[in-house]
Amino acid sequence: MHSKLIYVIFATVLLMAGILIAICLAESVPNGAGLAHAQFNGMRVGGDGAARLEHIGGLAFAFQALLLLLIVCLSALGVAEERRSPQLWAYMGGTLLFSLFVWWQMYSGHQAFLETGVTSYFMGFPVATAWQVYGTWLGAIPLIILYSVGFRKFIFTDEDEMKYEALLEKIAKETEQ
Amino acid sequence: MEAYRQEIIIGAVIIYMVFCVVTGLWAMRLTKNSSDFFIAGRGLGPIVVSLALFSSTLSGFGFVGGPGLVYSIGVSSFWMIVISSTGYALGFFLVAKRIRMIADVRNCISLPDVLAARYNSEAVRFLIAVTIVLGVMGYLATQILAMAVVMQAILSGTAMFADIGLVTCVVISSAVLIFYCVTGGIIASVYTDVVQGGIMMVAGVLILLTAMSVFDGGMQEATSIILADDGEAMMPFGAAGIMASLGWFFVFGLGLAGQPHLVTKMMMNRSIADNRTILPMSLFGYVMAALLWVSIGVIMRAAVIDGVIEPLALPDDAASLFLSIFTNPLLAGIVFAGLFAAIMSTSDAFLNIGTAAIIHDIPKAIRGRAIENELFWARVVTVILAIVAASFALYSHFQDATLVAILGAFGWATFAASIFPVLAIGLNWKGATAMGAVAAIVSALLINFIIQLAGIVLPYGILGGLIAFIVSLTLFIGVSLVTKKPELAADMEAVLDI
């Protein structure tokens, strides 16, 4: 485990921390986290969406993009270093691009709604929300396929299993002695 | 059938509770030692583990609080569930294989056991055990209270039990929970989880179908009603805004691999190779059950805005009112049984890990050895822990809500911030040190506790739990990088190499 992956993860977390600080220091807007519904008790509304994103929209977009990078890096950390092959990195890169595409569609769809006030629908939800509901849920499917289908290639190979069995046997013998 | 609505619902709940008691008696015969009691002797098959894993993830909060959150803040709360696929994936990539290996190699029966072995540190064991006990008290108290409130609502609808009190309902529901947890330990817990998971999946799908029929135009009509009332509520960041939404994405996504009641289940499977099927099966179950969260919340918000029903007194009434207004009695019975199942499956998992922390880990961290006759004391402490949590719940309800609220602060976000770096990264990076682990756990506890106690409100709805998580991740890696690289025991070195 001598790779530089942990440094990439550390740098990503530091950048995210920096963005959070910048958001905390950004000019605040009234009702940035919503306000009570004028008519119905217990219900909240978002109000002016464009105003809420005016000072932090770009920062929030970058924060989420870094989080998606962090998720892919952490998943790769869960694969033993000698099996982090170019093939694995290509797959992980594709997964990241897919997640970023979903995030972009969601964010830009919301921006378009804020500008025009109209939206089309997909499977019951406004398009931007449909990207959130279906896209985000499906965004991790490549990772799940990699884990399940590639289990014996990347996660726990036959060689790993033999090493593990040998370790257990060794411990059992030592315990007997 | 409509005339017997309450009777059908009560019948479904009673059948479910009798099943739990019978399972407890059956599992008692299989529970011969503390390893059986806490981790089912590491002999569970993939279907059992999958269902137990997802049903423990979706607690009463998912069945009651989830729809209430959608009613209250719109799409913002969707972020807590759409991240589940990523959360499960990360949990399996980072934790499932090595936690099972360490449990085998060092004969571990709890999460603090595993982490003490990984870091060769009793301080890490002690801090994680204390975090678990604090979190368990908060979680258990709120779950028991939720169970009693729902039971009171069901029973008070009948002539015979019209005046039933909350205390009686706490006693009845806690008694069933205690009975099967004490007699059958984790074996009873996971096998009831299997049925609980099945009920939750069926309930989720049936509720979605019912919800889609409330408005002639289906889900699209409901979402367009909400959108017309407030565009933001139905857009991806909801009423709570972008930073609250992304905070939940972070804390619920990465944090799943830091929940002790979930990762402990990853130690229980018969074979490491089973993980390849457990991951997709758990996720499938979770998605089916979570349909209830989304569909009830959206329909109830739209129905109130559209004047179809009266405004709710409390957002958390969304699920129970939906069931009483829009569903037939049989479905309502299944879903109420599913609701008890969701609450109990989480409660029994917490009762189990809390007991392990008290009778196994804290004594081991302080005295250097476990107590004698662990199985007997495990049963005794399970009873005491449940009674104390039920007392907290009642005290909170009748006297002062602060106590459970403070303990509740040690919930999902605190577990995520304090345990994820230490466990999920620590099992995959040899450079992680005990000093880094201690810094991460202490900082996560302090930040969550201070923000909760001081009532600090961060701009743009940023969550305190998110700040705690990022600080603990930073400190864990940063402190580990600057402290001396640890000498790992040979067996740990071998496990981290595989």
Interface residues (C-beta under 8 A of the other chain):
Chain A: M1 I6 I9 F10 V13 L14 M16 A17 L20 I23 C24 A26 S28 G32 A33 G34 H37 Q39 F40 N41 G42 M43 R44 V45 G46 G47 G49 R52 L53 I56 G57 A60 F63 Q64 L67 L70 I71 L74 S75 L77 G78 V79 A80 M106 Y107 G109 H110 F113 L114 G117 T119 Y121 M123 G124 F125 P126 A128 T129 W131 Q132 V133 T136 W137 L138 G139 A140 I141 L143 I144 Y147 S148 F151 I155 F156 D160 E161 K163 Y164 L167 L168 I171
Chain B: Y71 S72 I73 G74 V75 S76 F78 W79 V82 I83 S84 S85 T86 Y88 A89 L90 F92 F93 L94 K97 M101 D104 V105 M212 G218 M219 Q220 A222 T223 S224 L227 D229 D230 G231 E232 A233 M234 M235 P236 F237 G238 A239 A240 G241 I242 M243 A244 L246 F249 F250 G253 L254 I272 A273 N275 R276 T277 L279 P280 L283 V287 V294 R301 V304 I305 P311 L312 A313 L314 P315 A424 I425 N428 W429 K430 G431 L458 P459 Y460 G461 I462 L466 I467 I470 V471 L473 T474 I477 G478 L481 D491 A494 V495 L496 D497 I498
